[in-house]
Amino acid sequence: MSEEVLISVADGVIEVTINRPEARNAMSKAAAEGISDAMDRLDAEPELRCAIVTGAGGTFCSGMDLKGFLKGEMPVAKDRGFGGLTSWTPKKPIIAAVDGYALAGGLELALGCDMIVANINAKFGIPEAKRGLVAGGGGVVQLPRLLPRQLAMEMALTGDPITAQRAYDLGMVNRLTEGPAIEAARELARIIAENGPLAVIASKGIIRDSWLWSDEEITPKQNGYIGSVFSSADAREGAMAFAEKRKPNWLGK
């Protein structure tokens, strides 16, 4: 794995750190491939329940490495989009821990995660128009789904960022913290990792995939996700643990 991405694992959580602080963690192809590889590991190893993506040196990600772009490099991995995350998602949940700036592709990377935890002083923006570009990694599509359309339009056309407080007030950020975002993200990941892994995977899948389901499709399509969960050993273990007033021992099956 590239030194541009650092990996650590503890208590069922894999932490993925973009390690380009000298470039404000601008995304390179090597970093994108490192994130993509970490997501493959997340899904492949049963003991891993959740991931955190963050940046070194007080900045989440300032977007595409423009120096690399001028050399013809695109900061994507396979067909997975910017940073290896904007065009797909692993089965298990990902939390973005945002300090400093999440700009351009950096914001799109955060939106590619399932939840966002941010330091109160963080900023979120898509300044591509200031560079003659477009936030094509999902920014101009996802922001009007998450924020008022007028605000998304303003962010895209002016390129000016919004504060973490405003993003939190509008529901784009899950949790705000006055300390390092990674600490609050670890607490959120710990809570998730304690829950039934099959239930977490199914719940994420439904929330992610049901966006365009029609009313008639909801029940049959949802059943495809939850049928095996309700008949699993974990479902029985969860019920028994509740009755016996103890912590469940999840098997992931």
GUZATOR-441085 format. One record per residue: residue in three letters; x negated, y negated, z negated of N, C-alpha, C, O in turn. Coordinates in pm, whole numbers, padded with zeros to 5 digits, always signed. Atoms other than C-alpha are relative to their C-alpha. Last residue first. Example, Ala and Ser with C-alpha at 12.3 -4.5 7.8 and 13.67 -1.06 7.14 Angstrom:
<recs>
SER+00082+00119+00006-01367+00106-00714+00077-00109-00073+00026-00220-00090 ALA-00089+00119+00000-01230+00450-00780-00090-00120+00000-00194-00118-00066 
</recs>
This chain:
<recs>
LYS-00068-00097-00086+02403+01545-00999+00133+00039-00061+00206+00121-00004 GLY+00000+00045-00138+02181+01265-01127+00062+00100+00096+00029+00103+00214 LEU+00075-00094-00082+02108+01451-01448-00009-00046+00146-00091+00006+00222 TRP-00036-00008-00142+02216+01183-01694-00093+00096+00075-00214+00099+00052 ASN+00123-00050-00060+02175+01253-02065+00028+00024+00149+00068+00133+00189 PRO-00005-00109-00098+02451+01043-02216-00138+00036+00051-00229-00047+00053 LYS+00039+00047-00132+02395+00841-02534+00004+00116+00100-00036+00227+00066 ARG+00144-00004-00023+02592+00970-02829-00029-00057+00139+00061-00077+00220 LYS+00061+00124+00049+02938+00926-02977-00153+00006+00006-00222-00020-00093 GLU+00094-00039+00106+03047+01288-02921-00078-00119-00057-00163-00102-00144 ALA-00074-00070+00105+03355+01187-02723-00089+00033-00119-00044+00031-00234 PHE-00092+00095+00062+03158+00930-02524+00074+00066-00116+00087+00007-00224 ALA+00081+00090+00082+02878+01178-02461+00087-00103-00070+00062-00137-00186 MET+00040-00071+00121+03129+01439-02343-00080-00091-00093-00061-00089-00215 ALA-00119-00018+00084+03291+01198-02097-00036+00067-00132+00013+00028-00238 GLY-00042+00131+00048+02957+01087-01957+00119+00009-00093+00124-00059-00196 GLU+00092+00040+00106+02834+01446-01934+00040-00135-00059+00033-00154-00180 ARG-00034-00079+00119+03142+01548-01738-00088-00039-00118-00042-00047-00231 ALA-00132+00045+00044+03090+01262-01492+00043+00076-00126+00098+00018-00219 ASP+00015+00126+00073+02719+01344-01477+00134-00053-00049+00141-00108-00159 ALA+00040-00033+00137+02792+01705-01383-00014-00127-00084+00014-00126-00203 SER+00141-00024+00032+02970+01571-01078-00021+00042-00144+00065+00022-00230 SER+00016-00144+00022+03334+01612-00971-00142+00035-00043-00177+00153-00048 PHE-00097-00047+00100+03420+01243-01017-00012+00150-00027+00031+00197-00133 VAL+00033+00055+00132+03101+01136-00839+00092+00057-00107+00046+00098-00214 SER+00103-00083+00062+03152+01372-00543-00040-00052-00139-00090+00024-00221 GLY-00047-00136+00022+03480+01205-00454-00100+00086-00074-00066+00153-00171 ILE-00021-00033+00141+03353+00851-00511+00042+00144-00026+00041+00188-00140 TYR+00108+00038+00092+03190+00749-00184+00018+00061-00139-00080+00101-00202 GLY+00123-00059-00049+03410+00924+00072-00120-00030-00089-00218+00044-00088 ASN+00007-00140+00046+03711+00838-00140-00127+00069+00047-00178+00159-00019 GLN+00054-00001+00136+03637+00470-00080-00015+00143-00050-00111+00175-00120 LYS+00144+00026-00007+03686+00522+00294-00064+00001-00138-00175+00052-00155 PRO+00076-00111-00059+04022+00694+00251-00150-00025+00006-00228+00068-00017 THR-00005-00125+00077+04151+00441-00003-00077+00112+00067-00161+00173+00002 ILE+00064+00006+00131+04032+00118+00161-00003+00135-00071-00109+00182-00111 GLU+00124-00078+00007+04108+00195+00524-00056+00014-00140-00138+00101-00165 GLU-00030-00141-00026+04472+00088+00531-00124+00088-00016-00112+00208-00043 ASP-00073-00056+00113+04391-00244+00364+00024+00149+00017+00018+00225-00079 SER-00140+00042+00001+04129-00313+00633+00069+00062-00121+00015+00154-00184 TRP-00100-00106-00002+03764-00267+00550+00140-00062+00004+00168-00159-00066 LEU-00091+00011-00114+03548-00565+00648+00101+00115+00008+00164+00133+00112 TRP-00027+00139-00036+03358-00625+00325+00107-00013+00108+00195-00098+00099 SER-00145+00018-00012+03387-00263+00208+00040-00139+00048+00159-00169+00056 ASP-00055-00043-00129+03024-00171+00279+00146-00037+00022+00194-00031+00136 ARG+00073+00043-00119+02831-00357+00011+00077+00025+00129+00082-00061+00217 ILE+00002+00146+00000+03083-00323-00272-00069-00054+00125-00022-00151+00185 ILE-00135+00050-00029+03145+00041-00184+00001-00152+00008+00058-00208+00101 GLY-00036-00030-00138+02777+00130-00162+00136-00055+00038+00154-00110+00146 LYS+00072+00092-00090+02688-00048-00484+00043+00023+00144+00066-00073+00218 SER-00057+00134+00020+02961+00139-00671-00069-00102+00090-00003-00186+00152 ALA-00130+00007-00067+02855+00473-00523+00061-00139-00011+00118-00190+00085 ILE+00020-00007-00145+02489+00423-00617+00133-00014+00073+00142-00088+00171 VAL+00062+00126-00042+02576+00308-00971-00017-00002+00152+00015-00102+00217 ALA-00103+00103+00006+02817+00599-01025-00054-00134+00048+00015-00209+00117 LEU-00090-00023-00113+02555+00848-00908+00109-00106+00005+00148-00151+00113 PRO+00062+00036-00128+02296+00696-01141+00091+00022+00121+00090-00058+00214 GLY+00004-00119-00084+02520+00699-01451-00054-00032+00138+00003-00116+00207 ASN-00129-00051-00048+02432+00393-01655-00018+00120+00091-00129+00151+00135 GLU-00060-00084+00103+02117+00325-01860+00131+00064+00046+00181+00155-00020 ALA+00068-00128+00002+01931+00196-01554+00057+00096-00104+00036+00216-00094 ILE-00042-00079-00116+02186-00083-01509-00058+00141-00007+00011+00239+00020 ILE-00142-00032+00019+02132-00217-01861+00050+00089+00113+00121+00187+00089 ARG-00008-00099+00108+01754-00198-01819+00144+00044-00022+00172+00163-00038 ALA+00034-00131-00056+01775-00377-01483+00010+00110-00105+00054+00221-00074 LEU-00112-00042-00085+01957-00671-01644-00026+00138+00059+00065+00222+00062 GLU-00112-00030+00090+01694-00692-01919+00121+00047+00080+00187+00144+00041 ARG+00027-00129+00065+01413-00664-01665+00114+00040-00094+00150+00157-00101 ALA-00028-00104-00099+01567-00944-01459-00024+00138-00060+00051+00232-00033 ALA-00145-00016-00006+01577-01169-01765+00038+00108+00099+00136+00180+00078 GLU-00045-00053+00130+01206-01111-01821+00151+00022-00001+00198+00126-00048 ILE+00024-00144+00008+01121-01145-01451+00050+00058-00131+00097+00172-00135 ALA-00116-00075-00050+01287-01486-01432-00019+00150-00016+00079+00223-00033 PRO+00027-00066-00127+01019-01639-01652+00118+00087+00044+00176+00161-00037 GLY+00131-00063-00006+01174-01850-01928-00023+00062+00137+00052+00036+00231 GLU+00099+00107+00015+01461-02098-01921-00142+00055+00002-00238-00021+00018 THR+00085-00012+00117+01690-01832-01781-00096-00118-00005-00138-00170+00098 LEU+00101+00105+00009+01984-01829-01543-00082+00022-00127-00031+00070-00228 ARG+00044+00044+00133+02185-01518-01460-00107-00107+00015-00193-00101+00102 ASN-00066-00073+00108+02394-01391-01169-00035-00055-00138+00052-00072-00223 VAL+00098-00050+00095+02302-01648-00904+00073+00064-00117+00169+00008-00170 MET+00103-00065-00080+02531-01703-00604-00108+00062-00087-00169+00162-00049 GLY-00008-00145-00002+02835-01768-00823-00105+00071+00083-00099+00193+00096 LEU-00079-00042-00115+02895-02137-00756+00000+00151+00019+00061+00201+00114 ASP-00137+00049+00019+02779-02245-01103+00092+00048+00113+00211+00067+00091 TYR-00064-00078+00106+02470-02026-01063+00145-00040-00017+00233+00046-00026 ALA-00020-00134-00055+02374-02181-00730+00068+00091-00101+00153+00173-00065 ARG-00113+00008-00092+02427-02526-00881+00031+00137+00061+00147+00174+00076 GLN-00122+00025+00077+02205-02442-01178+00122-00004+00091+00225+00055+00061 ALA-00045-00127+00055+01942-02286-00952+00129-00018-00079+00216+00069-00076 THR+00063-00044+00124+01918-02617-00770+00053+00137-00041+00160+00180+00004 ILE-00085+00023+00116+02011-02671-00406-00071+00056-00123-00162+00139-00111 PRO-00033-00108+00091+01769-02709-00116+00103-00040-00105+00133-00158-00123 ASP+00029+00035+00140+01767-02954+00176+00045+00113-00093+00147+00177-00068 GLY+00119-00071+00046+01747-02816+00530-00034-00027-00144-00136+00022-00193 THR+00097+00095+00058+01991-03083+00643-00131+00067-00035-00236+00004-00033 LEU+00023+00111-00092+02190-02869+00888-00096-00104-00054-00166-00170+00023 ALA+00059-00040-00128+02168-02534+00709-00038-00120+00086-00142-00118+00151 MET+00131-00059+00024+02219-02664+00355-00069+00035+00132-00189+00012+00147 GLU+00093+00106+00039+02503-02891+00466-00141+00054-00020-00238-00006+00026 MET+00027+00080-00119+02680-02608+00648-00101-00110-00031-00194-00133+00046 ALA+00087-00081-00084+02648-02380+00346-00038-00078+00126-00153-00074+00170 LEU+00133+00005+00061+02792-02661+00133-00098+00082+00082-00212+00039+00103 GLN+00057+00134-00022+03086-02707+00369-00140-00011-00059-00227-00075+00000 ARG+00048+00013-00138+03154-02333+00381-00067-00135+00023-00168-00144+00092 PRO-00097+00074-00083+03180-02308+00003-00059-00027+00138-00177-00061+00150 LEU-00018+00138+00047+02920-02054-00111+00113-00066+00079+00154-00014+00182 LEU+00025+00008+00144+02883-01675-00086+00032-00136-00059+00068-00146-00176 ARG-00079-00105+00067+03027-01594+00257-00010-00012-00151+00079+00032-00224 PRO-00142+00038+00000+02909-01928+00399+00091+00109-00056+00208+00083-00083 LEU-00031+00113+00086+02556-01837+00274+00146-00043+00006+00204-00068-00099 GLN-00033-00037+00138+02549-01489+00429+00041-00119-00085+00131-00107-00168 VAL-00115-00092+00006+02569-01575+00798+00043+00023-00144+00162+00017-00175 VAL-00116+00071-00052+02346-01885+00822+00124+00089+00006+00234+00040+00033 GLY-00036+00121+00075+02095-01725+00588+00126-00066+00050+00215-00097-00028 GLY-00122-00016+00078+02096-01374+00736+00047-00126-00069+00159-00131-00119 GLY+00012-00121+00079+01744-01346+00874+00120+00022-00091+00112+00098-00188 GLY-00056-00117-00068+01824-01594+01149-00014+00130-00075+00026+00234-00023 ALA+00009-00102+00105+01775-01907+00938+00064+00129+00050+00173+00167+00007 VAL-00131-00035+00056+01726-02118+01252-00020+00110-00102-00105+00197-00084 LEU-00036-00141+00003+01409-02295+01372+00140+00019-00059+00204-00079-00098 GLY-00051-00036-00132+01304-02645+01477+00040+00145+00012+00046+00199+00122 ARG+00112-00053-00078+01085-02681+01167+00046+00039+00141-00029+00102+00215 LYS+00108+00098+00008+01324-02907+00972-00121+00044+00082-00209-00037+00112 ALA-00029+00107-00097+01608-02684+01095-00109-00108-00001-00131-00174+00100 GLU+00044-00034-00135+01444-02392+00910+00022-00113+00101-00061-00135+00189 PRO+00051+00119-00068+01485-02561+00568-00041+00025+00146-00113-00057+00203 ILE+00036-00050-00134+01707-02282+00426-00044-00121+00085+00037-00179+00158 GLY-00028+00078-00120+01722-02355+00054-00036+00072+00128-00114+00167+00128 PHE-00040-00089-00108+01717-02231-00304+00033-00083+00124+00108-00180+00116 LYS-00072+00067-00109+01535-02406-00589+00026+00101+00111-00055+00189+00138 ALA+00015-00053-00135+01422-02267-00924+00083-00080+00100+00181-00146+00065 ASN+00064+00098-00088+01405-02487-01235-00019+00049+00143-00080-00021+00224 ILE-00085+00119-00012+01659-02287-01439-00059-00103+00097+00015-00182+00154 ASN+00040+00101+00095+01463-01967-01374+00080-00128+00027+00112-00157+00142 ALA+00085+00113-00035+01661-01729-01161-00037-00083-00121+00041-00098-00215 VAL+00027+00063+00128+01822-01386-01168-00100-00112+00027-00198-00091+00098 ILE+00106+00099+00011+01974-01274-00838-00006-00053-00143+00096-00097-00198 MET-00022+00098+00106+02175-00961-00770-00119-00094-00004-00229-00060+00039 ASP-00138-00013+00045+02213-00714-00483+00038-00100-00108+00156-00132-00125 CYS-00011-00076+00124+01897-00808-00293+00146-00001-00046+00228-00075+00008 GLY+00004-00140-00037+01919-00922+00068+00002+00092-00120+00034+00211-00108 LEU-00137-00039-00035+02028-01261-00062+00007+00145+00045+00112+00208+00036 ALA-00077-00006+00124+01688-01293-00232+00144+00044+00026+00200+00123-00050 LEU+00047-00118+00073+01515-01205+00096+00077+00016-00130+00118+00127-00164 GLU-00063-00115-00066+01730-01461+00278-00043+00131-00065+00036+00225-00075 LEU-00139-00004+00044+01624-01721+00024+00070+00119+00062+00149+00186-00004 GLY+00002-00035+00141+01260-01633+00087+00140+00003-00060+00171+00090-00141 GLY-00009-00144+00016+01327-01629+00460-00006+00044-00144+00042+00153-00177 ALA-00001-00061-00132+01395-02001+00434+00017+00151-00015+00112+00197-00077 LEU-00030+00084-00114+01316-02100+00075-00006+00079+00130-00082+00175+00143 ALA-00046-00105-00092+01323-01926-00260+00051-00075+00122+00166-00118+00127 TYR-00078+00018-00122+01117-02172-00461+00035+00132+00066-00049+00221+00078 GLY+00048+00093-00102+00998-02173-00821+00095-00008+00118+00213-00038+00103 ASP+00061+00118+00060+01093-01859-01007-00041-00093+00113-00066-00049+00225 VAL+00044+00119-00072+01334-01603-00867-00052-00108-00094+00021-00161-00177 ALA+00039+00084+00113+01377-01247-00993-00069-00123+00057-00183-00116+00102 ALA+00100+00101-00031+01568-01068-00715-00026-00084-00124+00068-00137-00183 ILE-00017+00132+00062+01746-00758-00841-00112-00091+00048-00229-00053+00044 ILE+00119+00084+00003+01780-00443-00631+00036-00134-00062+00141-00192-00032 PRO-00008+00147+00008+02036-00165-00667-00135-00069-00011-00233-00013-00060 LYS+00003+00045+00139+02000+00194-00540-00011-00152-00007-00054-00215+00090 LYS-00120-00046+00072+02112+00320-00199+00008-00061-00140+00116-00089-00191 PRO+00008-00135+00054+01855+00112-00014+00126+00035-00077+00212-00050-00101 THR+00014-00004+00146+01965-00193+00184-00017+00144-00045+00047+00233+00012 TRP-00044-00128+00055+01945-00291+00549-00008-00010-00151-00052-00112-00204 SER-00085-00070-00097+01884-00591+00775+00046+00136-00047+00108+00210+00030 THR-00116+00079-00038+01748-00842+00521+00095+00070+00097+00207+00024+00118 LEU-00123-00012+00081+01519-00610+00327+00124-00067+00056+00234-00040+00007 GLY-00041-00140+00013+01184-00533+00491+00131+00020-00072+00160+00130-00118 GLY+00040-00053+00129+01060-00885+00420+00040+00144-00022+00031+00194-00134 PHE+00098+00082+00072+01260-01011+00715-00031+00062-00136+00059+00098-00212 GLY-00011+00144+00010+01448-00734+00895-00109-00065-00081-00208-00002-00120 ARG-00057+00038+00129+01478-00363+00833+00003-00151-00024+00045-00196-00130 ASP-00120+00074-00040+01426-00242+01190+00071-00057-00123+00193-00077-00122 LYS-00087-00090-00077+01068-00139+01116+00117-00081+00054+00099-00189+00111 ALA+00042-00138+00013+00927-00393+00869+00101+00088+00072+00220+00088+00039 VAL-00108-00098+00010+00946-00766+00938-00061+00139-00016-00180+00159+00008 PRO+00005-00061+00133+00714-01062+00889+00117+00095-00025+00197+00075-00117 MET-00131+00017+00062+00672-01135+01263+00003+00075-00133-00036+00192-00137 GLU-00040-00098+00101+00318-01186+01392+00138-00032-00055+00168-00148-00085 GLY-00086-00103-00057+00262-01373+01719+00046+00106-00098+00108+00204-00057 LYS+00085-00104-00059-00040-01575+01605+00081+00112+00062+00026+00209+00114 LEU+00069+00062-00114+00179-01883+01550-00094+00099+00069-00130+00080+00185 PHE-00097+00018-00108+00403-01664+01331-00067-00059+00125-00040-00015+00237 GLY-00016-00130-00065+00104-01560+01120+00095-00008+00119+00072+00055+00222 LYS+00128-00025-00065+00025-01923+01047+00004+00134+00073-00045+00147+00184 LEU+00000+00068-00130+00396-01982+00983-00134+00017+00073-00137+00015+00196 ASP+00135+00053-00013+00403-01720+00707-00014-00063+00139-00030+00009+00238 MET+00091-00064-00094+00778-01682+00684-00137-00066-00002-00148-00188-00014 GLY-00045-00027-00136+00960-01806+00377-00104+00070+00083-00196+00133+00030 SER-00023+00126-00072+00847-01979+00059+00041+00021+00145+00048-00075+00222 CYS+00047-00014-00138+00887-01669-00157+00036-00126+00076+00150-00171+00072 PHE-00058-00124-00051+00945-01629-00532-00052+00027+00141-00130+00121+00162 THR-00086+00023-00116+00705-01891-00665+00054+00134+00047-00020+00233+00051 GLY-00102+00101+00026+00546-01900-01012+00087-00037+00118+00168-00129+00108 GLY+00046+00138+00006+00215-01731-00933+00108-00106-00011+00082-00222+00018 ALA+00108+00035+00091+00336-01393-00814-00023-00151-00002+00006-00220+00096 GLY+00120+00056-00061+00673-01329-00655-00103-00037-00105-00068-00072-00217 THR+00037+00131+00052+00969-01108-00748-00127-00048+00071-00178+00020+00160 VAL+00092+00065-00095+01162-00802-00634-00028-00140-00052+00064-00215-00082 ILE+00009+00146+00013+01315-00586-00907-00100-00049+00103-00209+00005+00115 ALA+00120+00072-00039+01425-00230-00836+00013-00148-00033+00123-00203-00037 CYS-00024+00139-00040+01675+00008-00998-00134-00061+00040-00239-00015-00003 ARG-00141+00034-00001+01723+00373-01098+00029-00138+00059+00141-00165+00102 LEU-00012+00143-00023+01388+00539-01044+00146-00036+00019+00215+00024+00102 GLU+00016+00069+00128+01380+00886-01203+00007-00153+00014+00023-00223-00085 PRO-00123+00000+00082+01529+01038-00889-00013-00078-00130+00085-00132-00179 GLU+00035-00052+00132+01234+00931-00669+00119-00008-00095+00163-00118-00129 ALA+00050-00137-00003+01322+00901-00299-00022+00061-00138-00012+00183-00154 ASP-00104-00097-00034+01551+00597-00310-00047+00144-00013+00032+00234-00041 LEU-00116+00017+00090+01309+00374-00497+00105+00106+00027+00155+00169-00066 ARG+00034-00069+00125+01014+00514-00300+00115-00009-00099+00145+00089-00168 ASP-00006-00144-00030+01176+00410+00026-00031+00081-00126+00034+00182-00153 MET-00141-00034-00001+01234+00065-00128+00022+00148+00036+00113+00212-00015 ALA-00046-00009+00139+00865+00045-00217+00148+00037-00007+00189+00111-00096 ASP+00049-00126+00056+00770+00125+00143+00047+00019-00144+00080+00131-00185 SER-00075-00108-00062+00992-00158+00269-00042+00135-00056+00043+00219-00087 ILE-00133+00000+00063+00837-00402+00022+00083+00115+00054+00151+00185-00022 GLY+00016-00045+00137+00487-00306+00139+00132+00006-00074+00158+00101-00149 GLU+00014-00146-00005+00591-00334+00504-00019+00057-00140+00028+00167-00169 ALA-00130-00057-00035+00717-00686+00443-00006+00152+00002+00086+00219-00046 ALA-00085+00008+00119+00394-00775+00262+00137+00060+00027+00192+00130-00057 ALA+00049-00097+00097+00185-00648+00554+00085-00001-00127+00116+00105-00182 LYS-00044-00132-00042+00401-00837+00803-00045+00106-00100+00030+00199-00129 SER+00080-00053-00109+00347-01158+00609+00057+00137+00040+00142+00192-00029 MET-00010-00141-00037+00596-01344+00393-00086+00032+00122-00076-00033+00225 ALA-00055-00005-00135+00491-01674+00237-00010+00143+00052-00111+00210+00030 ASN-00065-00127-00031+00414-01599-00127+00074-00003+00133+00177+00063+00149 ARG-00135+00009+00058+00333-01962-00206+00084+00121+00039+00205+00111+00060 ALA-00084+00044-00111+00033-01918+00029+00145-00015-00045+00237-00010+00036 GLU+00072+00109-00067-00228-01895-00250+00078-00057+00118+00052-00169+00163 PRO-00025+00128+00066+00028-01695-00449-00070-00118+00066-00023-00231+00058 ARG+00070+00096-00087+00027-01409-00195+00014-00141-00061+00060-00232+00007 ASN+00125+00045+00060+00119-01114-00418-00080-00085+00098-00190-00049+00139 ILE+00069+00058-00116+00484-01039-00351-00123-00071-00053-00112-00162-00136 THR+00045+00140+00009+00570-00839-00661-00071-00041+00127-00173+00017+00164 VAL+00070+00027-00125+00777-00518-00652-00033-00149+00003+00057-00233+00007 GLU+00017+00144-00022+00892-00386-00989-00091-00022+00121-00199+00036+00131 ILE+00117+00030-00080+01023-00030-01001-00004-00150+00028+00091-00207+00081 VAL-00009+00120-00085+01266+00038-01285-00132-00019+00075-00239-00016+00013 GLY-00092-00022-00111+01326+00376-01450+00014-00115+00096+00100-00112+00184 ASP-00137-00022+00046+01171+00275-01781+00101+00009+00114+00211-00046+00106 ALA-00021-00020+00144+00854+00132-01629+00148+00021-00025+00232-00053+00027 VAL-00119-00077+00035+00707+00123-01277+00007+00014-00151-00093+00047-00215 SER+00009-00059+00133+00462-00122-01125+00132+00068-00031+00237+00030+00021 ILE-00105-00090+00045+00394-00221-00766-00027+00043-00143-00139+00079-00178 LEU+00038-00075+00119+00195-00513-00626+00120+00079-00049+00233+00031-00046 VAL-00116-00041+00080+00246-00635-00269-00051+00085-00116-00122+00183-00095 GLU-00092+00114-00005-00020-00831-00076+00131+00031-00071+00215-00058-00088 GLU+00019+00079+00121-00267-00567-00193+00089-00123-00001+00097-00193-00102 SER+00075+00124-00012-00118-00350+00084-00014-00069-00135+00076-00062-00219 MET-00084+00120+00000+00000+00000+00000-00087-00125+00000-00192-00128-00064 
</recs>
